[in-house]
Structure formats: structure tokens, C-alpha cells
Amino acid sequence: MISLDCDDLFDTWRQQARWLLSHSIDPSRVSWSGTQEADLFASDEACPEQPGPFRARIPLALLELLERAACYRGEQRWSLLYEVLWRVSHGDRTTMLSGDQLGSEFQRRIKQVDREAHHLHAFVRFVSLPAGRSQLAEQPEYVAWHEPAHDILAQASRHFIGRMGRHRWMIATPRDGVYFDGTQLHHQRRCPSAWRQLAQAGEDPGASCGWPTTAISSTRRGSTPG
């Protein structure tokens, strides 16, 4: 058994999957550690460092679907993606369709991720942050707390660029966070505690460091703070 760890990063997983495919390594011989699907009894095989001889043409559409499905938190998070990739690379594209058993689960995960992204767009609630309330070097003007079920924040938060104008804003979650400085969007995979405290204080009207707030709903498409 080959045990790998991609640190829940799609680009890292993609490099690993490319190497595995090049050596024609069957999905049954691979597990990804650090998640619920890790095989605690797996013994690592001696693996060559260089890519193998097998080459496959992977449809761009599949890569885009794999990246979306990679945001899904759950069992077999990365192993399932490799099984999909393996079958398509060997000429079986039915796994991209909902009529196939594996394809059905693959599509279900994509729908769950898309649904979670929609929830962020529709229901996140920005709250104005009065000047001087933050110890951050560059204080956001608006903050929001959100608890997504899947790892959608890094990509889905781009929805608010432009909609919030050049205002500085931040979204914090239990895992990661994003901060828009008026020009660029910055993503932190591990949300700083200062970000969480600011966002949660704005979410809770009874917080000890509470302030007069103005809620900005994201449900009206194209709306921005005044």
C-alpha cells in the first residue's frame, strides 16, 4: 500500500495523482493519510522518484470537476477523486456521469460543494466595523462569520470582489479566512485567531466588545455598502 498526504491541497494531490497514473498504480494500492480514509495498517512500498512511462490525456472539464469535488469534506475525499481519474484515464468516462455508481457519488459531492458556495453567496452577513476596534495593521471595514460544511471559502468568496466595491472586508470560518484589502484577496488556510474574534464579535450582538453595527446582506446581487 502506498500512503500519501496532500495536506488537503488540490494542487498537491494533482501532482501525486499524475505520478501515480504515470506508474499505472491502481487505486486499490493507494491511500491518503491525514483524513478519515487513511489505512492505519498500510505499509509503504518502495516507490521510484521519477515519473513512469504511462501518459494519459485528461479532459479539462474533468480537471475542473475534480477541483470542485476536492472541496468536499468527507470519507475517501482524495481516494475517490483518484479512482475517478484512473477510470477516465483508462477510457471509461461513465464515471463522470450520475448513472454510474462512482459517478453518482462524484456528482453528489460536486452538488454539495456548489450548494455550500451558494449558501455563502446568499446568506453571509457582513457587519460594519467601527474604526479603532481592531488591533490588525490594516483594519477591515466589514466582517462576517460563516460556518461552511465544505472547503469553499477560497474560491466562493471571490463572488464578493466588485460587489463590495473597494471596501475592505473579511470572512472568517472555523478553519480558514479571507481578507480583501481593497485590491487583492488574501486567503489564510488556518484562520488567525484575531480574525475569528472580530468576526464572531460582529455576529454576536451581546459580545463584550460589541459595537453599533450595520448589517450588509449579500442577497441583493450587485449591492455594495454605502
N, C-alpha and C positions, 0 to 999 in steps of 0.2 A: 504494500500500500504506500502510495506517495502522499505525504501530508504537506499541505501548503497553507500559507497565511497571507491574505491580501490586505489585511488591515481594513477591511470593508471599503476598499477603494477600487472603483471600476477599472481605472487605467492599469493598476497593478494586476488585477485579476485578468485583464485582457492580455497583458504580456505573458502571464503564466499560462493562460489558455492557448495562446499562439504556440508557445514552446511545447506544451503537451500534444497539441494537434500535430506538430511537425514530427513528433516521435510516434505518432499513431497510438497514443496511450488511451485505452478505453476508460470511459467514465467510472466504471466499477473499480478501477485501480487508484482512484484519486479521492482525497477528502480535504476539505478546507478547515483548518483549525481556527480557534478563537470564536467559534459560533456553536450553536446548538447541534449542528450536524457533524461535528468533529468526532472521528472514531478514536476513542481513548486507547484502543488496543492495537492501533495501526503501527506497523514497523516500517520505517522509511527505506526505500530502495535506493541503491546507488544510481544516481542519475547523471548522464552526461551534461556538461555545461553548454555545449554548442547546440544550435537548432538541428533538428533532424531533417530527413530528405522529403517528407510529405509536404505538399503545398496544396492549399485549398483556396478557392475564390469565395469569399463570404459576401453576400449581398449587403449593400449599405443599409437597406431597410431593416435587415436583421440586426445589424450592429446598433441601430437606433432603438430597436425594441429591447435588445439586451440591456442597454444602458438604462432604459426606463424601468425594466423589471428588476434591475440591480438595486433600486431604491427600496424594494420590498423587504421588510424585516420579518423573518420567519425561518422555519427549518429548511434545510437544504438550499439556503439562499444562493450560494455560489455553485454548488454542485449541480443544481437543476439547470442553471444557465449553461454550464459546460456540456451537459447532456444534450440540450437543445442545439448548441453549436456543433457538437460532434455529429449528430444526425444530419443536420443540414449540410455540413462539410462533406458528408459521405453520400450526398444525393437525395436525402429524404427530407423534403420540405414540408411534409404534412405536419411536422412538429410546430410549425408556425401557425397552424390552423386550430380553431377551437374544437373541431371534430375529433382530433387526436387526443388520447388521454393525457400525454405530456403537454401537448399544445394547449389543451383546455386549462391546465393549471398555470401554464406560462401566460396565457391571455388573461386569466383571472387576476394574476398578480399585477399585470400591467394596468388593468382596470382599477384595482385597488389603489395603486400609486396615483393614477390620473384623478381618481376621486378625491384623494387626500390633497392633491395640489389644488383642485377646485375649492375645497374647503378653506384652504389658506387664502385664496383669492377672494372668496365670498364673505368670509366671517372674521378675518383678522381685524382687530380693533386698535387703531393707533390712538395714543393718548399724548397730548401736548406736555412737554417737559419744561417747566419754568427755568429761566436762566439761573445758574448757580446751584442747581440741585444735584449736579453730578461732579464727581472727582475726576472724570475722564479728561484727558488732554483736549479732546475735541468733543464737545457735548452734542448728542443728537437732539433735534427739536421734537421728534416724535418717537415714542417707544411702543412696542407691542409684545405681549407674551402669547405664545402659541404652543400647543402640545400635539404635534402631528404623530400619527401612528406609524409613518414610514419616513424614510430619509429624503424628503422632497424639498427641504428649505433652500439649499444652494441654488437649484435651478428654478424652482417655482417663485422665489422671491424676486426674480428679475421682472416679473409682472408689474411690480410697483415702480420700476425705474421709468421716469417720464410721467407716470400718473401722479407722483408726489412732487413733480417739478424738481427744483434744485434744493428742496428742503433736505436736511439731514435726518435720517431715520434709522431705527434699529429694530430688529425682531430677534427675540431670544427664545430658546426652547430648552427643555431639559438636557438635550445633547449638544446641539450646535447653535450658532448665532450668525446673523449677518448685520453689517453696518454699512449704510450708504452715506458717503461724505459729501454728497452733492455732485460728485463727478464719477466716482468709482464705487463698486460694490465689493465689500470685503467679507469673506466667509471664514469663520473660525470653527473648525471641526469639533472642538471642545469649548463650549460657550464659557467665556470668562465669568467668574462669579459676580463681578461688578455689573455686567450686562444683565444677568439674571435678576439681581436685586432691583435694578432700575425698572426693568420690565414688569416684574411681579408687584412692585410698589404701585406702579401705574394701573395695574389690573385690579388691585385691591383698594377700594376707596377708604378702607379703615386702617390702612398701613400706617405705621408710626411716622414714617417720613412722607406721608401723603401730601398732596398739593392740589390746588384748584385745577381741575382737568377739563380738557375739551376733547371729546371722543371723535375720532375721524373714522367713519365706516368706509370699508373698501368695496362695498356692494355696488356703489354707483360707478359704473365704468367711466373712466376718464376724469373723475373728480380728484381734486387736489386740495390740500389745506389752503386756507385763505391767506 
